[in-house]
Amino acid sequence: EGNFFSISGNLCTQYPQAVGWAMASVAKGETAIAASWIGDGTTAEGDFHAALTLASVYRAPVILNVVNNQWAISSFAGIAGGEQASFAARGIGYGLPTLRVDGNDYLAVFAATKWASERARAGLGATLIELVTYRGESHSTSDDPGKYRPKDEWKSWPLGDPIARLKTHLIALGAWDDKRQDEMQQHQAEDVRLAYKQAESFGTLREGPLSPVASIFDDVYVEQPWHIRRQRQDLGV
Ligand SMILES: Cc1ncc(C[n+]2csc(CCOP(=O)(O)OP(=O)(O)O)c2C)c(N)n1
């Protein structure tokens, strides 16, 4: 219904899935195009290269984005080969057009994405876009960036904050003001709070309700293979 084709937590699975989804769209005679996002670290996965090959060979209508935020948890982008060549440059070897964009410039990101989507819709195939940005916060609540990079490293990031930049730009054009910005931020904070409350009303890991253990065996195989049946019996469910 929402056209989300992947919610996998395994890095990069969404890339070949996006290409396959885009190829299926063409095969069905539909006009929908696909877009997918991965981080800089994830470009080191084999699926990244498989996806680029497929996308190029089959001219899939897909936009493949690499959000280069400089860090993959505690590994800097160089560990994924970011010092040898840019992540955008990876696409050239596959014959894909590529763009390297200031990812903290909202209008630049919009323009690049629009260009790539128009190419895809015109039947010209895939585009690889590297969005250059910086992850100022921790990777997750269990991550402490102070352990692997200077605590004030973010202050040296030259490309600024994307929200502040867009706001300054719009105010300079006379299309926006601080009052509207504050109101919008308050509304959005309230929207997020309400959405969180609504999500919690369906259950939490701490308070339940939890799905029955037996449900981990559902919706994977049409016919359950013997070894999975065995695991299920061992669990006693
Ligand atoms: C196949 C696989 N290996 C490892 C992990 C654990 N893991 C989760 S996020 C992450 C780092 C990803 O870094 P990057 O691709 O740069 O994306 P970012 O988190 O910066 O958006 C790792 C190693 C995983 N989810 N899947």
The ligand as an SDF file (V2000), in Angstrom:
LIG
                    3D

 26 27  0  0  0  0  0  0  0  0999 V2000
   25.0580   -7.5200    7.1780 C   0  0  0  0  0  0  0  0  0  0  0  0
   25.1770   -6.6560    8.4000 C   0  0  0  0  0  0  0  0  0  0  0  0
   26.3690   -6.5270    9.0130 N   0  0  0  0  0  0  0  0  0  0  0  0
   26.4960   -5.7460   10.1120 C   0  0  0  0  0  0  0  0  0  0  0  0
   25.4080   -5.0960   10.6350 C   0  0  0  0  0  0  0  0  0  0  0  0
   25.5570   -4.2390   11.8980 C   0  0  0  0  0  0  0  0  0  0  0  0
   25.5210   -2.8220   11.5530 N   0  0  0  0  0  0  0  0  0  0  0  0
   24.3930   -2.0990   11.6820 C   0  0  0  0  0  0  0  0  0  0  0  0
   24.5860   -0.5110   11.2050 S   0  0  0  0  0  0  0  0  0  0  0  0
   26.2260   -0.7700   10.8120 C   0  0  0  0  0  0  0  0  0  0  0  0
   27.0650    0.3610   10.2550 C   0  0  0  0  0  0  0  0  0  0  0  0
   26.5150    0.8870    8.9740 C   0  0  0  0  0  0  0  0  0  0  0  0
   27.2760    1.9960    8.5560 O   0  0  0  0  0  0  0  0  0  0  0  0
   26.9220    2.8050    7.2500 P   0  0  0  0  0  0  0  0  0  0  0  0
   26.6490    1.8920    6.1140 O   0  0  0  0  0  0  0  0  0  0  0  0
   27.9800    3.8230    7.0290 O   0  0  0  0  0  0  0  0  0  0  0  0
   25.5220    3.4760    7.6000 O   0  0  0  0  0  0  0  0  0  0  0  0
   25.1350    4.5740    8.7140 P   0  0  0  0  0  0  0  0  0  0  0  0
   24.8900    3.8250    9.9740 O   0  0  0  0  0  0  0  0  0  0  0  0
   26.2500    5.5530    8.8070 O   0  0  0  0  0  0  0  0  0  0  0  0
   23.8910    5.1820    8.1770 O   0  0  0  0  0  0  0  0  0  0  0  0
   26.5960   -2.0820   11.0720 C   0  0  0  0  0  0  0  0  0  0  0  0
   27.9500   -2.6290   10.8500 C   0  0  0  0  0  0  0  0  0  0  0  0
   24.1550   -5.2620    9.9650 C   0  0  0  0  0  0  0  0  0  0  0  0
   23.0430   -4.6320   10.3640 N   0  0  0  0  0  0  0  0  0  0  0  0
   24.0680   -6.0350    8.8480 N   0  0  0  0  0  0  0  0  0  0  0  0
  1  2  1  0
  2  3  1  0
  2 26  2  0
  3  4  2  0
  4  5  1  0
  5  6  1  0
  5 24  2  0
  6  7  1  0
  7  8  2  0
  7 22  1  0
  8  9  1  0
  9 10  1  0
 10 11  1  0
 10 22  2  0
 11 12  1  0
 12 13  1  0
 13 14  1  0
 14 15  2  0
 14 16  1  0
 14 17  1  0
 17 18  1  0
 18 19  2  0
 18 20  1  0
 18 21  1  0
 22 23  1  0
 24 25  1  0
 24 26  1  0
M  CHG  1   7   1
M  END
$$$$
